[in-house]
């Protein structure tokens, strides 16, 4: 399957690329900086995760389901096509979406959240999640691409009322503008006519790998390694039964 990853150089994006390659997909990575293309010179997990990002707070059926590691590695070769462009620029996204069969969106701001709250982001638009996702949705409609996987944050959209009080306070004080943009992102995905799935991980870490639990809102812990989230994102690409659903990952 031909899969485009938007936000491919972030922690979750790299994890998704690695997991998609393990499953034999042909992956295109949209990157702003061409120098980051070397990240995708191999699908080896140790290399892809050689640089640790700043820990992210909430990356964004009643029966829980476990998504484990894929038993089979892709035999068709580890192929990554790197496309340089900006997720908020129509022409760049248009070029990247053309010919794809599915899109995975892992947009976010990788800067210190305190600095972003006080001064705004230095390198990324504050509304990158909603603007970039809107650009992707529009391009997918024009090219007839149906399958969309979007990583948002646990505690937004339908899980907003499930968030413990201490995290709600932190969201307002530290991440207020970013969470507001994630809410806009959530709403525009839901209003689209695509076959979307929204993935809401809890606190993202670069810690030891673990098996992810996927549910309709209940969580088993408040931290999850990015590698585990990447596997969930990759697994959902060809899981049509999850179309137009929101899943919590913990």
N, C-alpha and C positions, 0 to 999 in steps of 0.2 A: 504494500500500500504506500502511496506517496503522501508524506505527512510534512507539513510546514510547522516549524516551531517559532513562535514570535516571543522574544524575550529569552533567546536561546543561551545567552552568556551569563545569565543569573544562575544562582544555585539550583533552583527548581528546573530551570530551562535546560541546564547541562545534564541534570539527572534524567529528564525526560528524553533528551537526545540519546543518551547512553542506553536507556531501557528500550527505546524504539528500535535502535540498532540491534540489540540483543534479540528482538522479536522478528528481525528480518525485514523491517520496513526501509524504504528509501526516504531519507530525511533531508529536508532543506532547512537551514538555519538562517534566519534574518538577523544580521548584526549591524550595529551602527558603526563600530570601529573595525576596519579591515584587519588591524593588527591582532584582533582576537580570533581570527580564523584558525590560528595554530591550535586553539583549544580543541578543534575538531579533527586534528590530523590523525587521531586514533580513537577507537571506542573504548580503550582501556580505562576502566573506572578510576584507577589510581591517578592517572594523568588528568582526567577530566575534573577530578576533585582535589587536585594538588593545592589549589588556593582556596582558603576558607573565607567565605563571605561573613560580614557582620550578621549575627543571629537576627532572624526576623520574627516579629511577634505576629502570629496568625497569618501565615503566608498569603492568606485570606481564605419500607418494611420495618418493622421494629427489630427484626433479626439482623444482627451485625454480620458482615461478610468479610473474610480475610483475603487480601490480595497478596500473595507471596511472590517469591522470585520465580521468573519464568524458567521452566525446565529445559527449554531448548534455546540455544543461541542461533542467531540468524545465519543461515548457510549461504545467503546470497551476497555476502560481503558487507563490510562496514562502510556504507556510502553516506557521506554528508556533503551536500552542495551548499556552500556558503554564499549568501547573497547579502551584499552591503546595502543598507538602507535604514530608514527611520520608520518606526511603526506608526507614527502620526502623520506621515506623508503619503497621500493617496497614490501617487505614481509608483513609489517604492513598494508599497503593499500590493498594489495591482500586479506588478511584475512578479512578486514572490508567490502570490496565490495562484496565478495562472498554471494550470496543469496539475494542481494538487487534488487529493481525494479527501483530506482531512486537515484541520488546523488545530494546533495546541497553543493557547495563549497563557504566558506566565509573566506578564508585565508587572513591574513594580519599581520602586526607588531604592537603590542599593546604598544610599548615603546614610550617615548617622541620623537616627530619627529625631534626636534633640536638636541638632543643627537645622534639620528640615523644618521642624516646628517653629523655631525661633526666626530663621532667616530665609526659609524656603530652600528648595533643592538647587544645587549649583549646576548640575549637568542634565537633569531630566525634568520635563514639565511636571508640575504638581498633579495635573489631571491626565497623566500618561495612561493610566488604566482605562478610563472611560474613552478618551480620545482615540487611543490605539485600538481598543476593541471595536469602537464604532467604525473605524476605518477598515478593520478586518471584516466585520459583518457586511459592510457595503460591498467590498470586493468579492466576498464569497457569493453574495447574491448575484452579482454581475456574471461570475464565472460558473455558476451552477454547482458550487461546492457546498455540500450539505452538513458534513460532520464537524462540529465545533466543540472543543474541550477548553474550558476557561477556568483557571485557578483564581479564586478570589480569597476571602478570609472567613474563617469561622467566626461567628458573631455578627455577620452582616446578613441582609436578606432574611430568609426563613429561620436562621439560627440566632437572630439578634436577641430574642428573649431567653435563649438558653445560656447566654454568657454569664458567668458569675459576676457578682458586683465588683470585685476587685479589678477584673479585666475591663468591665464597662467604664470604670473610672479612669483606667489607664488609657483606654481608647480615646476618651474625651480630652484628657489632659495632654497626652503625648502625640497621639496619632489622629486627632480630630479631622483635619483636612484630608488626610490620606484615606481614612475610613469613609468620609463623605463621598470621595471620588469612587471608592470601591462600591458603595451603594448605587451610585449612578451606573457603574459598569454592570452590576448585577441586574438592574432594571432594564437596561437596553438589551442585554442578552436574552432575558425572559420575554421581551416584547418582539424579538425576532421570530421569523418563521423557519429558522434553521433547526437541525437536529442537534441541539446543544446539550451539554452536560456541564454543570457548574461544580467545581471541586473546591471544598472548603477545608483546608488543613488547619490544625491548631498550630501552636508555636513551632516554627521551623528551626531545626538545629543541624549542625554538621557533625553530630555525634555518631556513635556506633550504629551500624545498620540494624534495622528491626523490621518485623512484619507489620504492615499497616492494617488497621481495622477500618472498614468502610461501612457507613451506616446512613440512615436518613436523618441523623441529627445527634444521636447519643455519642458520647466520646468515652474512650477507655483510658485516656491519659491527656495531659495538656502539652505534650511535646512530641514531635515526630521528626525523624531524620529526613532530609531532602531526598536521599536515595529512595526511601520508601514511597514518598509522594511521587517521585518520578515514575516509579513502576505503576502506580495507580493511573497516572495520566496516560501512560503508554497502553495499559490494559484497556482503558475505556475507549480508545480510538475505534476498536472494532467490537464494541459491546453495544449493539443497537438497543438492547432492552433498557439501557440507561438514558436514552434520548429524552430530553425535556425533563430531566431530574436533577436534583441537587443532592450531593453526597458530602458527608463529613468524613474527614480522614484524621485518625488519631493513632 
